[in-house]
Protein backbone atom coordinates (compact mmCIF):
# COMPACT_ATOMS: atom_id res chain seq x y z
CA UNK A 1 0.00 0.00 0.00
CA UNK A 2 2.82 2.42 0.84
CA UNK A 3 4.46 1.57 -2.48
CA UNK A 4 1.32 2.65 -4.40
CA UNK A 5 1.11 5.83 -2.33
CA UNK A 6 4.77 6.63 -3.11
CA UNK A 7 4.22 6.04 -6.84
CA UNK A 8 1.21 8.39 -6.80
CA UNK A 9 3.15 11.02 -4.84
CA UNK A 10 6.12 10.79 -7.22
CA UNK A 11 3.88 11.05 -10.29
CA UNK A 12 2.10 14.08 -8.81
CA UNK A 13 5.41 15.71 -7.88
CA UNK A 14 6.79 15.10 -11.38
CA UNK A 15 3.63 16.57 -12.95
CA UNK A 16 3.93 19.68 -10.77
CA UNK A 17 7.61 20.33 -11.48
CA UNK A 18 7.48 19.43 -15.18
CA UNK A 19 4.13 20.91 -16.21
CA UNK A 20 2.48 23.10 -13.57
CA UNK A 21 5.57 25.02 -12.46
CA UNK A 22 6.61 26.08 -16.01
CA UNK A 23 3.00 27.02 -16.80
CA UNK A 24 2.65 28.99 -13.56
CA UNK A 25 5.96 30.74 -14.23
CA UNK A 26 4.70 31.74 -17.67
CA UNK A 27 1.27 32.86 -16.51
CA UNK A 28 2.78 34.97 -13.74
CA UNK A 29 5.32 36.60 -16.05
CA UNK A 30 2.90 37.14 -18.92
CA UNK A 31 0.16 38.48 -16.70
CA UNK A 32 2.36 40.86 -14.74
CA UNK A 33 5.18 41.94 -17.07
CA UNK A 34 2.85 43.07 -19.84
CA UNK A 35 0.60 45.21 -17.63
CA UNK A 36 2.76 48.34 -17.55
CA UNK A 37 3.33 48.69 -21.31
CA UNK A 38 -0.30 47.97 -22.24
CA UNK A 39 -1.85 50.34 -19.74
CA UNK A 40 0.78 53.03 -20.40
CA UNK A 41 -0.01 52.79 -24.12
CA UNK A 42 -3.74 53.03 -23.40
CA UNK A 43 -3.23 56.14 -21.26
CA UNK A 44 -0.75 57.73 -23.67
CA UNK A 45 -2.72 57.25 -26.86
CA UNK A 46 -6.32 56.98 -25.69
CA UNK A 47 -6.68 54.53 -28.58
CA UNK A 48 -7.52 50.95 -27.60
CA UNK A 49 -6.23 49.43 -30.86
CA UNK A 50 -2.76 50.88 -30.24
CA UNK A 51 -2.77 49.45 -26.71
CA UNK A 52 -3.84 46.12 -28.25
CA UNK A 53 -0.84 46.05 -30.59
CA UNK A 54 1.52 46.99 -27.75
CA UNK A 55 -0.02 44.17 -25.70
CA UNK A 56 0.25 41.72 -28.59
CA UNK A 57 3.92 42.59 -29.14
CA UNK A 58 4.68 42.46 -25.40
CA UNK A 59 2.86 39.12 -24.97
CA UNK A 60 4.51 37.39 -27.92
CA UNK A 61 7.94 38.85 -27.14
CA UNK A 62 7.66 37.84 -23.48
CA UNK A 63 6.49 34.36 -24.49
CA UNK A 64 9.48 33.81 -26.75
CA UNK A 65 11.88 35.25 -24.17
CA UNK A 66 10.51 33.22 -21.26
CA UNK A 67 10.29 30.05 -23.34
CA UNK A 68 13.93 30.34 -24.31
CA UNK A 69 14.99 31.22 -20.76
CA UNK A 70 13.19 28.19 -19.33
CA UNK A 71 14.44 25.84 -22.04
CA UNK A 72 18.03 27.00 -21.63
CA UNK A 73 17.99 27.06 -17.80
CA UNK A 74 18.83 23.36 -17.44
CA UNK A 75 18.57 20.13 -19.40
CA UNK A 76 16.48 18.42 -16.71
CA UNK A 77 18.91 15.62 -15.95
CA UNK A 78 20.03 16.99 -12.57
CA UNK A 79 16.76 18.60 -11.46
CA UNK A 80 14.26 16.14 -12.94
CA UNK A 81 12.28 19.09 -14.30
CA UNK A 82 11.67 17.43 -17.65
CA UNK A 83 12.94 18.12 -21.13
CA UNK A 84 14.00 21.66 -22.02
CA UNK A 85 11.78 21.72 -25.12
CA UNK A 86 8.69 20.69 -23.17
CA UNK A 87 9.28 23.16 -20.34
CA UNK A 88 10.18 25.93 -22.78
CA UNK A 89 7.07 25.36 -24.87
CA UNK A 90 4.80 25.27 -21.82
CA UNK A 91 6.35 28.44 -20.41
CA UNK A 92 6.24 30.25 -23.77
CA UNK A 93 2.58 29.42 -24.35
CA UNK A 94 1.54 30.31 -20.79
CA UNK A 95 3.47 33.59 -20.89
CA UNK A 96 1.87 34.66 -24.16
CA UNK A 97 -1.55 33.59 -22.87
CA UNK A 98 -1.08 35.49 -19.62
CA UNK A 99 -0.26 38.67 -21.55
CA UNK A 100 -3.00 38.25 -24.13
CA UNK A 101 -5.88 37.79 -21.70
CA UNK A 102 -5.83 41.43 -20.59
CA UNK A 103 -4.80 42.59 -24.06
CA UNK A 104 -7.95 41.31 -25.79
CA UNK A 105 -10.30 43.87 -24.18
CA UNK A 106 -8.45 46.56 -26.14
CA UNK A 107 -10.17 45.29 -29.27
CA UNK A 108 -13.21 47.15 -27.86
CA UNK A 109 -13.32 50.52 -29.62
CA UNK A 110 -14.30 52.62 -26.60
CA UNK A 111 -11.22 53.27 -24.44
CA UNK A 112 -13.15 53.58 -21.17
CA UNK A 113 -15.02 50.33 -21.75
CA UNK A 114 -11.82 48.58 -22.85
CA UNK A 115 -10.00 49.76 -19.72
CA UNK A 116 -12.80 48.67 -17.38
CA UNK A 117 -13.03 45.22 -18.98
CA UNK A 118 -9.23 44.90 -18.89
CA UNK A 119 -9.20 45.79 -15.15
CA UNK A 120 -11.69 42.99 -14.47
CA UNK A 121 -9.64 40.56 -16.56
CA UNK A 122 -6.46 41.50 -14.66
CA UNK A 123 -8.14 40.78 -11.32
CA UNK A 124 -9.40 37.44 -12.67
CA UNK A 125 -5.91 36.54 -13.96
CA UNK A 126 -4.26 37.36 -10.66
CA UNK A 127 -6.84 35.38 -8.68
CA UNK A 128 -6.41 32.44 -11.08
CA UNK A 129 -2.63 32.52 -10.52
CA UNK A 130 -3.16 32.66 -6.76
CA UNK A 131 -5.50 29.66 -6.93
CA UNK A 132 -3.01 27.62 -9.00
CA UNK A 133 -0.27 28.45 -6.48
CA UNK A 134 -2.60 27.41 -3.66
CA UNK A 135 -3.70 24.16 -5.31
CA UNK A 136 -0.42 22.88 -6.71
CA UNK A 137 2.30 24.66 -4.74
CA UNK A 138 0.43 24.33 -1.43
CA UNK A 139 0.83 28.05 -0.72
CA UNK A 140 -1.68 29.40 1.84
CA UNK A 141 -4.54 30.97 -0.14
CA UNK A 142 -4.79 34.31 1.68
CA UNK A 143 -1.06 35.02 1.53
CA UNK A 144 -0.78 33.99 -2.13
CA UNK A 145 -3.73 36.22 -3.07
CA UNK A 146 -2.11 39.14 -1.27
CA UNK A 147 1.29 38.51 -2.85
CA UNK A 148 -0.04 38.18 -6.38
CA UNK A 149 -2.53 41.08 -6.13
CA UNK A 150 0.01 43.43 -4.54
CA UNK A 151 2.72 42.55 -7.09
CA UNK A 152 0.37 42.83 -10.06
CA UNK A 153 -1.22 45.98 -8.64
CA UNK A 154 2.15 47.72 -8.33
CA UNK A 155 3.01 46.98 -11.98
CA UNK A 156 -0.47 48.07 -13.14
CA UNK A 157 -0.22 51.36 -11.24
CA UNK A 158 3.25 52.02 -12.69
CA UNK A 159 1.86 51.59 -16.21
CA UNK A 160 -1.10 53.87 -15.59
CA UNK A 161 1.01 56.56 -13.88
CA UNK A 162 3.68 56.54 -16.58
CA UNK A 163 0.96 56.82 -19.21
CA UNK A 164 -0.57 59.79 -17.42
CA UNK A 165 2.85 61.43 -16.98
CA UNK A 166 3.59 60.88 -20.66
CA UNK A 167 0.30 62.50 -21.68
CA UNK A 168 1.26 65.60 -19.67
CA UNK A 169 4.58 66.05 -21.44
LOTI-872104 format. One line per 5 residues: number of its first residue (from 1); their letters; for each residue y negated, z negated, x of N, C-alpha, C. Coordinates in nm, 4 decimals. Layout:
residues N
NUM) A) Y/Z/X/Y/Z/X/Y/Z/X ~ ...
END
This chain:
residues 169
1) XXXXX) 0.1205/0.0000/0.0819/0.0000/0.0000/0.0000/-0.1266/0.0000/0.0860 ~ -0.1276/-0.0823/0.1920/-0.2423/-0.0845/0.2824/-0.2622/0.0498/0.3515 ~ -0.1498/0.1183/0.3807/-0.1567/0.2480/0.4464/-0.2290/0.3499/0.3572 ~ -0.1991/0.3492/0.2276/-0.2655/0.4397/0.1323/-0.4132/0.4055/0.1228 ~ -0.4443/0.2774/0.1188/-0.5831/0.2327/0.1112/-0.6611/0.2773/0.2353
6) XXXXX) -0.5984/0.2672/0.3536/-0.6633/0.3107/0.4773/-0.6865/0.4610/0.4790 ~ -0.5892/0.5386/0.4279/-0.6043/0.6840/0.4216/-0.7208/0.7196/0.3300 ~ -0.7286/0.6552/0.2138/-0.8392/0.6801/0.1206/-0.9729/0.6432/0.1834 ~ -0.9777/0.5286/0.2510/-1.1019/0.4839/0.3147/-1.1444/0.5816/0.4243 ~ -1.0481/0.6273/0.5046/-1.0795/0.7224/0.6120/-1.1271/0.8556/0.5562
11) XXXXX) -1.0641/0.9026/0.4501/-1.1047/1.0288/0.3879/-1.2456/1.0166/0.3295 ~ -1.2742/0.9041/0.2662/-1.4076/0.8811/0.2099/-1.5117/0.8738/0.3206 ~ -1.4791/0.8017/0.4282/-1.5707/0.7880/0.5413/-1.5984/0.9248/0.6033 ~ -1.4950/1.0045/0.6206/-1.5103/1.1378/0.6786/-1.5978/1.2257/0.5887 ~ -1.5761/1.2180/0.4581/-1.6569/1.2947/0.3629/-1.8040/1.2555/0.3743
16) XXXXX) -1.8294/1.1262/0.3840/-1.9675/1.0772/0.3925/-2.0340/1.1257/0.5214 ~ -1.9667/1.1106/0.6354/-2.0335/1.1477/0.7609/-2.0369/1.2985/0.7857 ~ -1.9459/1.3733/0.7241/-1.9429/1.5176/0.7476/-2.0164/1.5994/0.6415 ~ -2.0296/1.5450/0.5217/-2.0914/1.6211/0.4129/-2.2163/1.5514/0.3562 ~ -2.1993/1.4264/0.3143/-2.3095/1.3568/0.2476/-2.4252/1.3311/0.3437
21) XXXXX) -2.3952/1.2798/0.4630/-2.5020/1.2462/0.5565/-2.5850/1.3694/0.5957 ~ -2.5242/1.4839/0.6309/-2.6076/1.6011/0.6610/-2.6888/1.6489/0.5393 ~ -2.6295/1.6399/0.4204/-2.7021/1.6804/0.2996/-2.8177/1.5847/0.2718 ~ -2.7935/1.4563/0.2870/-2.8989/1.3562/0.2654/-3.0112/1.3746/0.3665 ~ -2.9754/1.3970/0.4913/-3.0744/1.4231/0.5960/-3.1619/1.5417/0.5559
26) XXXXX) -3.0998/1.6488/0.5110/-3.1742/1.7671/0.4700/-3.2620/1.7428/0.3492 ~ -3.2065/1.6793/0.2470/-3.2860/1.6509/0.1271/-3.4076/1.5653/0.1604 ~ -3.3857/1.4626/0.2419/-3.4970/1.3741/0.2782/-3.6032/1.4518/0.3546 ~ -3.5619/1.5302/0.4528/-3.6598/1.6046/0.5316/-3.7300/1.7102/0.4470 ~ -3.6543/1.7871/0.3719/-3.7145/1.8922/0.2904/-3.8074/1.8369/0.1843
31) XXXXX) -3.7668/1.7285/0.1216/-3.8482/1.6696/0.0159/-3.9762/1.6075/0.0692 ~ -3.9692/1.5460/0.1852/-4.0861/1.4740/0.2364/-4.1733/1.5608/0.3269 ~ -4.1129/1.6348/0.4197/-4.1938/1.7071/0.5183/-4.2748/1.8214/0.4588 ~ -4.2343/1.8727/0.3452/-4.3073/1.9844/0.2854/-4.4174/1.9398/0.1884 ~ -4.4212/1.8120/0.1562/-4.5210/1.7633/0.0599/-4.6645/1.7882/0.1063
36) XXXXX) -4.6961/1.7455/0.2280/-4.8343/1.7553/0.2757/-4.8856/1.8994/0.2752 ~ -4.8133/1.9958/0.3328/-4.8694/2.1313/0.3332/-4.8846/2.1915/0.1927 ~ -4.7891/2.1659/0.1052/-4.7969/2.2238/-0.0299/-4.9153/2.1663/-0.1071 ~ -4.9274/2.0355/-0.1065/-5.0344/1.9742/-0.1852/-5.1712/1.9943/-0.1205 ~ -5.1767/2.0054/0.0113/-5.3030/2.0396/0.0779/-5.3445/2.1812/0.0380
41) XXXXX) -5.2487/2.2741/0.0378/-5.2794/2.4122/-0.0006/-5.3258/2.4194/-0.1462 ~ -5.2626/2.3411/-0.2323/-5.3034/2.3405/-0.3739/-5.4465/2.2898/-0.3886 ~ -5.4781/2.1822/-0.3171/-5.6140/2.1262/-0.3232/-5.7153/2.2214/-0.2607 ~ -5.6802/2.2793/-0.1467/-5.7731/2.3674/-0.0748/-5.8065/2.4935/-0.1518 ~ -5.7037/2.5550/-0.2098/-5.7247/2.6860/-0.2723/-5.7490/2.6776/-0.4225
46) XXXXX) -5.6915/2.5755/-0.4866/-5.6984/2.5693/-0.6321/-5.6147/2.6787/-0.6976 ~ -5.5333/2.7467/-0.6191/-5.4534/2.8582/-0.6682/-5.3052/2.8242/-0.6507 ~ -5.2348/2.8010/-0.7603/-5.0955/2.7601/-0.7516/-5.0062/2.8583/-0.6759 ~ -5.0305/2.9880/-0.6883/-4.9433/3.0855/-0.6226/-4.9540/3.0743/-0.4707 ~ -5.0721/3.0417/-0.4203/-5.0877/3.0236/-0.2756/-5.0139/2.8982/-0.2296
51) XXXXX) -5.0206/2.7925/-0.3092/-4.9445/2.6711/-0.2770/-4.7949/2.7011/-0.2810 ~ -4.7535/2.7861/-0.3759/-4.6119/2.8250/-0.3837/-4.5669/2.8923/-0.2544 ~ -4.6460/2.9878/-0.2062/-4.6055/3.0585/-0.0837/-4.6069/2.9673/0.0386 ~ -4.7005/2.8747/0.0436/-4.6994/2.7754/0.1521/-4.5723/2.6913/0.1407 ~ -4.5386/2.6486/0.0201/-4.4170/2.5698/-0.0019/-4.2907/2.6468/0.0315
56) XXXXX) -4.2872/2.7744/-0.0055/-4.1722/2.8591/0.0254/-4.1549/2.8718/0.1767 ~ -4.2653/2.9003/0.2464/-4.2591/2.9135/0.3923/-4.2186/2.7815/0.4571 ~ -4.2778/2.6710/0.4112/-4.2457/2.5396/0.4682/-4.0998/2.5031/0.4418 ~ -4.0504/2.5304/0.3227/-3.9121/2.4973/0.2865/-3.8112/2.5772/0.3672 ~ -3.8325/2.7075/0.3764/-3.7394/2.7919/0.4510/-3.7476/2.7634/0.6007
61) XXXXX) -3.8685/2.7463/0.6522/-3.8847/2.7137/0.7938/-3.8216/2.5798/0.8280 ~ -3.8435/2.4801/0.7429/-3.7841/2.3479/0.7659/-3.6325/2.3558/0.7561 ~ -3.5810/2.4337/0.6632/-3.4360/2.4492/0.6489/-3.3725/2.5079/0.7736 ~ -3.4340/2.6128/0.8264/-3.3814/2.6747/0.9483/-3.3904/2.5759/1.0650 ~ -3.5048/2.5116/1.0789/-3.5247/2.4168/1.1884/-3.4263/2.3007/1.1824
66) XXXXX) -3.4133/2.2402/1.0654/-3.3224/2.1258/1.0515/-3.1763/2.1678/1.0649 ~ -3.1417/2.2850/1.0148/-3.0047/2.3340/1.0292/-2.9678/2.3528/1.1753 ~ -3.0587/2.4129/1.2504/-3.0336/2.4307/1.3935/-3.0274/2.2968/1.4659 ~ -3.1200/2.2076/1.4330/-3.1215/2.0762/1.4992/-2.9914/2.0007/1.4739 ~ -2.9437/2.0037/1.3509/-2.8195/1.9334/1.3186/-2.6994/2.0009/1.3851
71) XXXXX) -2.6963/2.1318/1.3840/-2.5835/2.2038/1.4442/-2.5789/2.1853/1.5957 ~ -2.6943/2.1741/1.6575/-2.7002/2.1625/1.8029/-2.6969/2.0181/1.8512 ~ -2.6979/1.9212/1.7580/-2.7062/1.7804/1.7995/-2.5774/1.7300/1.8634 ~ -2.4635/1.7750/1.8170/-2.3356/1.7440/1.8828/-2.2277/1.8357/1.8274 ~ -2.1184/1.8479/1.9020/-2.0127/1.9396/1.8572/-1.9100/1.8709/1.7673
76) XXXXX) -1.9288/1.7430/1.7394/-1.8424/1.6706/1.6476/-1.7180/1.6102/1.7088 ~ -1.6864/1.6455/1.8325/-1.5623/1.5946/1.8912/-1.5702/1.4458/1.9233 ~ -1.6843/1.3991/1.9680/-1.6993/1.2567/2.0025/-1.7281/1.1736/1.8777 ~ -1.8149/1.2238/1.7917/-1.8600/1.1459/1.6761/-1.7716/1.1617/1.5532 ~ -1.6949/1.2700/1.5446/-1.6143/1.2939/1.4261/-1.6965/1.3406/1.3077
81) XXXXX) -1.8171/1.3897/1.3346/-1.9090/1.4295/1.2280/-1.8818/1.5692/1.1741 ~ -1.7762/1.6335/1.2188/-1.7431/1.7655/1.1668/-1.7965/1.8754/1.2556 ~ -1.7724/1.9986/1.2127/-1.8124/2.1134/1.2941/-1.9636/2.1331/1.2882 ~ -2.0215/2.1784/1.3975/-2.1657/2.2018/1.3996/-2.2115/2.3035/1.2946 ~ -2.1328/2.4089/1.2751/-2.1717/2.5121/1.1785/-2.1748/2.4549/1.0369
86) XXXXX) -2.0741/2.3775/1.0019/-2.0686/2.3172/0.8689/-2.1855/2.2209/0.8474 ~ -2.2065/2.1296/0.9404/-2.3164/2.0338/0.9284/-2.4509/2.1042/0.9264 ~ -2.4671/2.2043/1.0137/-2.5934/2.2776/1.0179/-2.6215/2.3510/0.8882 ~ -2.5177/2.4136/0.8329/-2.5357/2.4874/0.7070/-2.5694/2.3931/0.5918 ~ -2.4999/2.2795/0.5856/-2.5270/2.1815/0.4798/-2.6693/2.1299/0.4913
91) XXXXX) -2.7094/2.0946/0.6131/-2.8437/2.0409/0.6353/-2.9503/2.1453/0.6048 ~ -2.9288/2.2689/0.6487/-3.0254/2.3767/0.6237/-3.0445/2.3996/0.4744 ~ -2.9332/2.4110/0.4021/-2.9416/2.4351/0.2583/-3.0115/2.3194/0.1868 ~ -2.9722/2.1962/0.2201/-3.0306/2.0790/0.1535/-3.1787/2.0644/0.1864 ~ -3.2183/2.0970/0.3094/-3.3595/2.0894/0.3473/-3.4414/2.1904/0.2670
96) XXXXX) -3.3947/2.3132/0.2631/-3.4662/2.4161/0.1869/-3.4722/2.3794/0.0389 ~ -3.3621/2.3291/-0.0153/-3.3590/2.2875/-0.1554/-3.4581/2.1740/-0.1809 ~ -3.4575/2.0745/-0.0930/-3.5494/1.9619/-0.1084/-3.6947/2.0050/-0.1090 ~ -3.7293/2.1044/-0.0277/-3.8666/2.1549/-0.0258/-3.8985/2.2435/-0.1448 ~ -3.8002/2.3185/-0.1912/-3.8250/2.4133/-0.3002/-3.8378/2.3467/-0.4366
101) XXXXX) -3.7741/2.2332/-0.4554/-3.7791/2.1703/-0.5881/-3.9221/2.1422/-0.6322 ~ -4.0045/2.0864/-0.5438/-4.1431/2.0586/-0.5835/-4.2360/2.1764/-0.5534 ~ -4.1820/2.2840/-0.4995/-4.2593/2.4064/-0.4800/-4.2575/2.4920/-0.6070 ~ -4.1461/2.4932/-0.6763/-4.1308/2.5787/-0.7947/-4.2363/2.5570/-0.9033 ~ -4.2833/2.4341/-0.9277/-4.3874/2.4182/-1.0300/-4.5147/2.4990/-1.0016
106) XXXXX) -4.5358/2.5384/-0.8761/-4.6559/2.6143/-0.8445/-4.6456/2.7612/-0.8846 ~ -4.5366/2.7963/-0.9516/-4.5293/2.9270/-1.0173/-4.6017/2.9222/-1.1519 ~ -4.6343/2.8032/-1.1989/-4.7149/2.7857/-1.3205/-4.8584/2.8248/-1.2851 ~ -4.9206/2.9065/-1.3669/-5.0517/2.9618/-1.3325/-5.1660/2.8617/-1.3380 ~ -5.1551/2.7594/-1.4192/-5.2623/2.6599/-1.4296/-5.2425/2.5530/-1.3226
111) XXXXX) -5.3416/2.5352/-1.2354/-5.3266/2.4441/-1.1216/-5.3053/2.2997/-1.1658 ~ -5.3746/2.2560/-1.2695/-5.3579/2.1168/-1.3150/-5.2174/2.0931/-1.3701 ~ -5.1691/2.1871/-1.4495/-5.0326/2.1754/-1.5024/-4.9314/2.1796/-1.3888 ~ -4.9494/2.2720/-1.2960/-4.8581/2.2845/-1.1820/-4.8537/2.1552/-1.1014 ~ -4.9707/2.0967/-1.0761/-4.9763/1.9716/-1.0001/-4.9055/1.8584/-1.0734
116) XXXXX) -4.9295/1.8461/-1.2027/-4.8667/1.7379/-1.2795/-4.7138/1.7531/-1.2842 ~ -4.6670/1.8751/-1.3035/-4.5222/1.8982/-1.3034/-4.4660/1.8687/-1.1641 ~ -4.5363/1.9121/-1.0608/-4.4903/1.8886/-0.9234/-4.4845/1.7387/-0.8928 ~ -4.5818/1.6603/-0.9416/-4.5787/1.5147/-0.9198/-4.4519/1.4542/-0.9810 ~ -4.4199/1.4970/-1.1015/-4.2992/1.4466/-1.1688/-4.1744/1.4864/-1.0898
121) XXXXX) -4.1701/1.6089/-1.0421/-4.0556/1.6557/-0.9638/-4.0418/1.5745/-0.8352 ~ -4.1535/1.5458/-0.7694/-4.1497/1.4663/-0.6462/-4.0897/1.3287/-0.6737 ~ -4.1328/1.2645/-0.7804/-4.0779/1.1323/-0.8142/-3.9276/1.1433/-0.8404 ~ -3.8869/1.2455/-0.9142/-3.7445/1.2675/-0.9401/-3.6675/1.2871/-0.8097 ~ -3.7197/1.3709/-0.7204/-3.6537/1.3957/-0.5911/-3.6352/1.2665/-0.5128
126) XXXXX) -3.7418/1.1888/-0.5049/-3.7361/1.0662/-0.4260/-3.6381/0.9651/-0.4868 ~ -3.6354/0.9571/-0.6190/-3.5383/0.8683/-0.6843/-3.3953/0.9184/-0.6633 ~ -3.3759/1.0499/-0.6645/-3.2441/1.1080/-0.6407/-3.1968/1.0750/-0.4984 ~ -3.2861/1.0860/-0.4017/-3.2523/1.0521/-0.2633/-3.2163/0.9043/-0.2535 ~ -3.2943/0.8201/-0.3178/-3.2658/0.6762/-0.3155/-3.1287/0.6476/-0.3771
131) XXXXX) -3.0954/0.7155/-0.4858/-2.9655/0.6934/-0.5498/-2.8512/0.7388/-0.4600 ~ -2.8668/0.8521/-0.3927/-2.7621/0.9005/-0.3008/-2.7440/0.8003/-0.1868 ~ -2.8544/0.7493/-0.1337/-2.8451/0.6479/-0.0270/-2.7727/0.5240/-0.0781 ~ -2.8042/0.4841/-0.1992/-2.7407/0.3663/-0.2604/-2.5907/0.3892/-0.2795 ~ -2.5562/0.5039/-0.3356/-2.4162/0.5310/-0.3703/-2.3279/0.5529/-0.2476
136) XXXXX) -2.3730/0.6333/-0.1537/-2.2878/0.6710/-0.0416/-2.3123/0.5906/0.0860 ~ -2.4348/0.5478/0.1073/-2.4659/0.4741/0.2297/-2.4679/0.3231/0.2066 ~ -2.4421/0.2858/0.0805/-2.4327/0.1434/0.0432/-2.5617/0.0660/0.0729 ~ -2.6750/0.1348/0.0634/-2.8053/0.0723/0.0827/-2.8454/0.0047/-0.0482 ~ -2.8969/-0.1182/-0.0438/-2.9405/-0.1840/-0.1683/-3.0407/-0.0957/-0.2442
141) XXXXX) -3.0199/-0.0813/-0.3742/-3.0970/0.0138/-0.4544/-3.2472/-0.0135/-0.4519 ~ -3.2875/-0.1369/-0.4723/-3.4310/-0.1677/-0.4791/-3.4988/-0.1370/-0.3457 ~ -3.4374/-0.1779/-0.2350/-3.5016/-0.1528/-0.1057/-3.5036/-0.0040/-0.0722 ~ -3.3991/0.0694/-0.1076/-3.3986/0.2126/-0.0775/-3.5009/0.2864/-0.1633 ~ -3.5186/0.2455/-0.2891/-3.6221/0.3073/-0.3732/-3.7593/0.2817/-0.3120
146) XXXXX) -3.7851/0.1592/-0.2719/-3.9144/0.1272/-0.2114/-3.9372/0.2062/-0.0827 ~ -3.8372/0.2132/0.0024/-3.8509/0.2855/0.1291/-3.8802/0.4329/0.1062 ~ -3.8036/0.4943/0.0191/-3.8179/0.6381/-0.0044/-3.9492/0.6686/-0.0767 ~ -3.9838/0.5904/-0.1780/-4.1076/0.6135/-0.2530/-4.2298/0.5897/-0.1644 ~ -4.2287/0.4829/-0.0867/-4.3431/0.4545/0.0013/-4.3584/0.5654/0.1052
151) XXXXX) -4.2485/0.6031/0.1715/-4.2551/0.7095/0.2720/-4.3031/0.8406/0.2129 ~ -4.2429/0.8821/0.1028/-4.2835/1.0063/0.0374/-4.4258/0.9991/-0.0149 ~ -4.4631/0.8831/-0.0691/-4.5985/0.8641/-0.1217/-4.7046/0.8776/-0.0141 ~ -4.6769/0.8232/0.1038/-4.7722/0.8332/0.2151/-4.7946/0.9796/0.2527 ~ -4.6864/1.0560/0.2642/-4.6985/1.1979/0.3010/-4.7712/1.2759/0.1913
156) XXXXX) -4.7403/1.2476/0.0654/-4.8070/1.3143/-0.0467/-4.9572/1.2859/-0.0444 ~ -4.9944/1.1616/-0.0258/-5.1364/1.1237/-0.0222/-5.2076/1.1919/0.0940 ~ -5.1418/1.2003/0.2099/-5.2016/1.2692/0.3246/-5.2324/1.4145/0.2890 ~ -5.1372/1.4819/0.2253/-5.1586/1.6212/0.1864/-5.2746/1.6368/0.0897 ~ -5.2788/1.5512/-0.0109/-5.3867/1.5587/-0.1101/-5.5213/1.5300/-0.0449
161) XXXXX) -5.5285/1.4233/0.0358/-5.6557/1.3877/0.1007/-5.7038/1.4965/0.1962 ~ -5.6134/1.5504/0.2766/-5.6544/1.6583/0.3680/-5.7016/1.7820/0.2920 ~ -5.6361/1.8093/0.1794/-5.6816/1.9213/0.0964/-5.8214/1.8974/0.0423 ~ -5.8460/1.7761/-0.0042/-5.9792/1.7424/-0.0573/-6.0845/1.7453/0.0526 ~ -6.0498/1.6948/0.1720/-6.1433/1.6982/0.2847/-6.1745/1.8430/0.3212
166) XXXX) -6.0709/1.9254/0.3240/-6.0883/2.0661/0.3586/-6.1765/2.1400/0.2596 ~ -6.1663/2.1042/0.1328/-6.2500/2.1683/0.0302/-6.3968/2.1340/0.0546 ~ -6.4220/2.0115/0.1024/-6.5604/1.9674/0.1255/-6.6242/2.0248/0.2503 ~ -6.5466/2.0922/0.3339/-6.6054/2.1442/0.4582/-6.6514/2.2865/0.4435
END
